[in-house]
């Protein structure tokens, strides 16, 4: 099917209606509440505590993003002429501006005196978001599940907790500002972002169905 502006315009409304608004909204609200804790409690938060809140907010939003490609009508929409990659890209494009606004609000909710380096934390947030999107795309490509989001959210949460406990400190993925591993850790976050983006891209096209060899009597 040839993709034109008219086709995209016709797709926007049904794709927007099919978005998992509850899951995305829950992750966004949970993240905002975490980031707002310093202002809600009127407590003095240092950069270390503020960074923990930011990372918690990012994780909450990423958990919501694992539901992005959930489609209860998957067995029906698989037969439509518009490719799945285009529908998935359109979902992502519709959510991306809202995600950018959400992240801006989260950063601004952290008091300026306690705010960790914005550029580095934005890299962490982008990597976590793309990991969630890549996991969702991989689940859709490799399985027949219509709604793998819940299973992926649990897996992402468990993986994040395990990584925080088990990854070597020298990797710096969970380093704090002014620690010697901070710069190294964000080099690693950049690799995580690039790797997740490659997986996300590779899992975008429709899966190639394998031909089954049938033995017929001669």
N, C-alpha and C positions, 0 to 999 in steps of 0.2 A: 504494500500500500504506500503510495507516494505521500510524504508528509508535507503538508502545506499549512499556511497560517490559518486557513479556514478549518482544517482538521484539528489543529491544536486548540483553536477556539471552541470547537464542539466538545473536545475532551475535557476542558478545564472544569466544567460544572460537574459531570459525573465523577471525575477523579477527586475533586474537592469534597464531594458528598461522601465518597468512600474512605476518606482519611480516618484513621483511628483517633478521633478527636479526644476521647476520654483518656486514653493512654498517654497521648502527647501532652494533653492539658495537665494530667496528674503529675507527670515528670517535671513540666515547666513550673507548676505551682510549688511543688516540693523544693525545687531548686531555689526559687525566689524566697521562700520562707527561710531556708538555711542561710542564704546570703543576707537576709534582713535581720537575723538574730542580734547582731551588734546594736542595731538601732532600736529594735523592739525591747531589748533588755537593758539598754542604756549602760551596758558594761564596757569596760575598756578591753579591747581586743588588740593583741599584738599581731605583727605580720604572720607569725607562725600559726596562730589560731585562725586568722582570717584566711590563710591559704588552705587550711583543712576544711573550712566552710566552703570555699570556692570549689575545691575538689569534690566535696560531697554534692554540691549543687550540679556540677558537671556530670557526675555519675548518675544522679537522679534523672537528668535530662536525657542522658545516653540510654538509660533503661527504657524511657518512653520511646526513643527512636527505634528500638528493636522491633516495635510494633508497626513501623511505617508501611511495610509491604504486606501486612496481613490483609487478606481478601477472602471473606466468607464465601463469595461467589466465584472462587478461582476456577472451579471446574466448568463454569459457564463462560467466564471471560477468556479462558484459554482459546476459545474458538473464534474470537473477534479478530478482524483483519489487522488491527493496530498491534504492533509488536509489544511484547511485555517490557522490553528495555525502554521503549518510549514512555509507556505508562508509568514505569518506576521513576524514570528521570523527571517526568512531570510532577509526580508526587514530591520528589526531593526539591524541585524548583519552587513549588508552592510553599514548602515548609522553610526553605533556606532564609528568606527575608525575616520571617518571624523568629527563627533561631538567632539571627544576628541581633535583632532588637532585644530578645530575651537575654543574650549574653551581655549586651550593653547595660541593661538594667541591673543584672547581677553584679557586674563590676562596680557600677555607681552606688549600689547599696552598701558596699564595703566602705567604711570610713577611709578618707584619703590617707590619714596618717598610718593606717594599718594595711593599706592595699599593697599586695605583693606586685612584682613587675608584671605589667599588663601584657606585654608582648609574649613573654614566656608562658604565662598562664593561658593566654589565648591559643598558643600552640598546643598545650595539653588538652584544652577543650576541643579543638578541631580534631586532634588525633582520636580522642574518645568518641566523638560523634561519628567519625568515618569508620572506626572499628565497629560501632553498633550497626551502621548502614551496611558494611561489608558482611557482617554476620547474618543480617536479615536477607541480603541478596543471595548469599551462599545457601541458606536454608531453603529459599524458594527454588533455587536452581537444582539443588541436589536431592530434594525430597518432594513428596506430593502433598505436604501439609499446606492447608489453606491459611492457618493462623499460627505460625510458629513463634510469635512474639513472646508469649508468656514463658515458654521453655528457654528462649534465648535470653530473656531478661534475667531469669534465675541463673543461667550459665554465666552471663556477663558479671553479675553481682558476685558469684562465687569465685570467678577467675580474678576479679579485681581484688577481693579480699586475700586470696591466696598469693597473688603477686606482691601485695604490700607486705606480706609476712615472709615470703620465701625468696624474693629477688635479692641478689647481693646489693649491699649498700653502695658499692662502687659503680653500679649501673646508673645511679642517680635519678631514677624515674620518680622517686618519691622524696627527693631531697628538699630541704628547706632553703629559703633565701640566705645568702651569705655562707652557705656550706660549700666546701670545696668541690662537691660533686654536682653542684647546681648546673653549671654550663654543660658538663658531660651528659647529665640527665636529659637536657633539652635537645642535645644532638641525637640521643636515642629516641626521644619523642618524635623528632622529625623522621627518623627511620620507620617508626611505628605508623606515622601518618602516611608515608609513601607506600609502605607495604599494604596497609589497609585499602588505600586507594586503588592499588593494582588488583587486589582481590575483588573489590567492589566492581571494577571495570570488567574483569574477566567473567564475573558471574552475571553480568547484565544480559547477554544474549540468551535466546531460547535454548534450552538443552537439546543436544542432538540425540535423537532416539537411536538406540542401537538396533540393528537388524538382527532378528533371531533366525538361526538356521533351522529350517524345518526339514525333516527327513521324510520323504515320500516314497512309498513302495514303487519299485521300478516295474 
